[in-house]
Amino acid sequence: MLSQMGDMYRLQKDAKKIKKELAKTHIFSEVNGVKVTVSGEQEVISVEILDESILENTKKLEKAIVDASNKSFKKAQQIAAERMKAVMGGFPGMGGNS
């Protein structure tokens, strides 16, 4: 029982550490001259227009922002899942085989 409590404390500590790392991790995607950067915590950091000609077509610009954002968010989710899986790996029923 005491061992399980220690394991849960370690798990909490490791999860907090990963959360801090994810906040510092920047992921970007570019679609049609629009670059969107998000943090590993899935917060938008920046939107850059790399090709100003896209400004002439509002619908294309809007779609590029949405598509680039979604691509970045998916990458951020994958990175977060991989990092959390490494922490949870030692716990039965939480991604581990123990």
C-alpha positions in Angstrom: 0.0 0.0 0.0 2.8 2.4 1.0 4.6 1.4 -2.2 1.6 2.3 -4.3 1.3 5.7 -2.6 5.0 6.3 -3.5 4.4 5.3 -7.1 1.4 7.7 -7.4 3.5 10.5 -5.9 6.2 9.8 -8.5 3.6 9.6 -11.2 2.2 13.0 -10.2 5.7 14.5 -10.0 6.6 13.1 -13.5 3.4 14.3 -15.0 4.0 17.9 -13.7 7.5 17.8 -15.1 6.2 16.7 -18.5 3.5 19.5 -18.4 6.3 22.1 -17.9 8.3 20.5 -20.8 5.3 20.6 -23.1 4.7 24.3 -22.3 8.2 25.0 -23.6 7.8 22.7 -26.7 6.8 24.5 -29.9 5.3 22.7 -32.8 4.5 24.3 -36.1 2.8 23.5 -39.4 2.7 25.4 -42.6 -0.2 25.4 -45.1 -0.4 27.6 -48.2 2.0 30.2 -46.9 0.5 30.3 -43.4 2.6 29.0 -40.4 0.9 28.3 -37.1 3.0 27.5 -34.0 1.4 25.9 -30.9 2.8 24.8 -27.6 2.9 21.2 -26.5 -0.1 22.2 -24.3 -2.0 23.0 -27.4 -2.0 26.8 -27.1 -1.5 29.0 -30.1 1.9 30.8 -29.9 1.9 32.5 -33.2 0.4 32.8 -36.7 2.7 34.0 -39.5 1.8 34.9 -43.1 4.8 33.7 -45.1 3.2 34.3 -48.5 1.4 37.7 -48.6 -0.4 36.8 -51.8 -2.8 34.7 -49.7 -4.1 37.9 -48.1 -5.9 38.6 -51.4 -8.2 35.6 -50.9 -10.0 35.7 -47.5 -11.5 32.2 -47.8 -8.1 30.6 -48.7 -6.5 32.5 -45.8 -9.1 31.3 -43.4 -8.8 27.7 -44.6 -5.0 27.8 -44.4 -5.1 29.1 -40.8 -7.6 26.4 -39.7 -5.7 23.6 -41.5 -2.3 24.7 -40.2 -3.7 25.0 -36.7 -5.3 21.6 -36.8 -2.1 20.0 -38.1 -0.1 21.6 -35.3 -2.7 20.5 -32.6 -2.6 16.9 -33.9 1.2 16.9 -33.7 1.1 18.4 -30.2 -1.4 15.7 -29.1 0.9 13.0 -30.4 3.9 14.4 -28.6 2.0 14.7 -25.4 0.6 11.2 -25.7 4.1 9.8 -26.3 5.6 11.6 -23.3 2.8 10.6 -21.0 2.9 7.0 -22.2 6.5 6.8 -21.1 5.5 7.9 -17.6 2.4 5.7 -17.4 4.3 2.7 -18.8 5.0 1.2 -15.4 1.5 1.3 -14.2 -0.9 -1.5 -15.1 -4.1 -0.3 -16.8 -2.4 3.0 -17.7 -0.6 2.2 -20.8 1.9 -0.3 -19.2 2.3 -4.0 -19.4 3.1 -4.6 -15.7 
